[in-house]
Amino acid sequence: MSGVLDGVKVIEIAGIGPGPFCGMLLADLGAEVILVERPGHDLERPDEIYNRGKKSIALDLKQPESVNIVLRMLEGADILIEGMRPGVMERLGLGPTICLSRKRALVYGRVTGWGQTGPLAGAAGHDSNYTALAGALWFAGQAETPPLLPSTMTGDVAGGALYLAIGILSALLNARSTGQGQVVDAAIVDGVAH
């Protein structure tokens, strides 16, 4: 089956929440998505719908030879998606500076809960935290009653994955016309607030 993103190649570093959903969305649109997973992960997970349409490879990114494999894969890719905490990809040797030096037109998509910098950047968070602190819980209740917690669609999907996908596709259009890639940095709390 063909799609609007036929010929687009995505490398997705395995994570949770919005990153995998964004990768699934791009695969649904026809992109070839290669998921880089940790060794020992069961690569056949039919119950994890966000892995549909993806290919996968198991690599230990704490090993230099595995990092080199990913860097070589990027030379034929258009997009990289990652959802690690700030600084993790840089420590692994796969941060934006290194990756964009390998492929100038690469779109480097990253998503976090709180953003790359700021007082909460390194803090753990969950969908309900982002939704509450962004003020979106106001919409999830009646006057004089506590709000009802919305599903993860508000934060992880709408605030994270969809904002990341829009940013990535916009950057891809720009890279195709200019030859210059860029970093797309989506923070769930910002997307929810918007």
KAJOWO-V866102 format. One record per residue. RES is the residue in one small letter. SS is DSSP state (H for helix, E for strand, C for the rest). OMEGA is omega as a letter, one per 40 degrees, with the letter a starting at -180 (999 if undefined). Layout:
# KAJOWO-V866102
res:RES ss:SS omega:OMEGA
res:RES ss:SS omega:OMEGA
This chain:
# KAJOWO-V866102
res:m ss:C omega:i
res:s ss:C omega:i
res:g ss:C omega:a
res:v ss:C omega:i
res:l ss:C omega:i
res:d ss:C omega:i
res:g ss:C omega:i
res:v ss:C omega:a
res:k ss:E omega:a
res:v ss:E omega:i
res:i ss:E omega:i
res:e ss:E omega:i
res:i ss:E omega:a
res:a ss:C omega:i
res:g ss:C omega:i
res:i ss:C omega:i
res:g ss:C omega:a
res:p ss:H omega:i
res:g ss:H omega:i
res:p ss:H omega:i
res:f ss:H omega:i
res:c ss:H omega:i
res:g ss:H omega:i
res:m ss:H omega:i
res:l ss:H omega:i
res:l ss:H omega:i
res:a ss:H omega:i
res:d ss:H omega:a
res:l ss:C omega:i
res:g ss:C omega:i
res:a ss:C omega:i
res:e ss:E omega:a
res:v ss:E omega:i
res:i ss:E omega:a
res:l ss:E omega:i
res:v ss:E omega:a
res:e ss:E omega:i
res:r ss:C omega:i
res:p ss:C omega:i
res:g ss:C omega:i
res:h ss:C omega:i
res:d ss:C omega:a
res:l ss:C omega:i
res:e ss:C omega:a
res:r ss:C omega:a
res:p ss:C omega:a
res:d ss:C omega:i
res:e ss:C omega:a
res:i ss:H omega:a
res:y ss:H omega:i
res:n ss:H omega:a
res:r ss:C omega:i
res:g ss:C omega:a
res:k ss:E omega:i
res:k ss:E omega:i
res:s ss:E omega:i
res:i ss:E omega:i
res:a ss:E omega:i
res:l ss:C omega:i
res:d ss:C omega:a
res:l ss:C omega:i
res:k ss:C omega:i
res:q ss:C omega:a
res:p ss:H omega:a
res:e ss:H omega:i
res:s ss:H omega:i
res:v ss:H omega:i
res:n ss:H omega:i
res:i ss:H omega:i
res:v ss:H omega:i
res:l ss:H omega:i
res:r ss:H omega:i
res:m ss:H omega:a
res:l ss:H omega:a
res:e ss:C omega:i
res:g ss:C omega:a
res:a ss:C omega:i
res:d ss:C omega:a
res:i ss:E omega:i
res:l ss:E omega:i
res:i ss:E omega:i
res:e ss:E omega:a
res:g ss:C omega:a
res:m ss:C omega:i
res:r ss:C omega:a
res:p ss:C omega:i
res:g ss:C omega:a
res:v ss:H omega:a
res:m ss:H omega:i
res:e ss:H omega:i
res:r ss:H omega:i
res:l ss:H omega:a
res:g ss:C omega:a
res:l ss:C omega:i
res:g ss:C omega:a
res:p ss:H omega:a
res:t ss:H omega:a
res:i ss:H omega:a
res:c ss:H omega:i
res:l ss:H omega:i
res:s ss:H omega:i
res:r ss:H omega:a
res:k ss:C omega:a
res:r ss:C omega:a
res:a ss:C omega:a
res:l ss:C omega:i
res:v ss:E omega:a
res:y ss:E omega:a
res:g ss:E omega:i
res:r ss:E omega:i
res:v ss:E omega:i
res:t ss:E omega:i
res:g ss:C omega:a
res:w ss:C omega:a
res:g ss:C omega:a
res:q ss:C omega:a
res:t ss:C omega:i
res:g ss:C omega:a
res:p ss:C omega:a
res:l ss:C omega:a
res:a ss:C omega:a
res:g ss:C omega:a
res:a ss:C omega:i
res:a ss:C omega:i
res:g ss:C omega:i
res:h ss:C omega:a
res:d ss:H omega:a
res:s ss:H omega:i
res:n ss:H omega:a
res:y ss:H omega:a
res:t ss:H omega:a
res:a ss:H omega:a
res:l ss:H omega:i
res:a ss:C omega:i
res:g ss:C omega:a
res:a ss:H omega:i
res:l ss:H omega:i
res:w ss:H omega:a
res:f ss:H omega:a
res:a ss:H omega:i
res:g ss:C omega:i
res:q ss:C omega:i
res:a ss:C omega:i
res:e ss:C omega:i
res:t ss:C omega:i
res:p ss:C omega:i
res:p ss:C omega:i
res:l ss:C omega:i
res:l ss:C omega:i
res:p ss:C omega:i
res:s ss:C omega:a
res:t ss:C omega:i
res:m ss:H omega:a
res:t ss:H omega:a
res:g ss:H omega:a
res:d ss:H omega:a
res:v ss:H omega:a
res:a ss:H omega:a
res:g ss:H omega:a
res:g ss:H omega:a
res:a ss:H omega:a
res:l ss:H omega:i
res:y ss:H omega:i
res:l ss:H omega:a
res:a ss:H omega:i
res:i ss:H omega:i
res:g ss:H omega:i
res:i ss:H omega:a
res:l ss:H omega:i
res:s ss:H omega:i
res:a ss:H omega:i
res:l ss:H omega:i
res:l ss:H omega:i
res:n ss:H omega:i
res:a ss:H omega:i
res:r ss:H omega:a
res:s ss:H omega:a
res:t ss:H omega:a
res:g ss:C omega:a
res:q ss:C omega:i
res:g ss:C omega:i
res:q ss:E omega:i
res:v ss:E omega:i
res:v ss:E omega:a
res:d ss:E omega:a
res:a ss:E omega:i
res:a ss:E omega:a
res:i ss:H omega:a
res:v ss:H omega:i
res:d ss:H omega:i
res:g ss:H omega:i
res:v ss:H omega:i
res:a ss:H omega:i
res:h ss:C omega:999
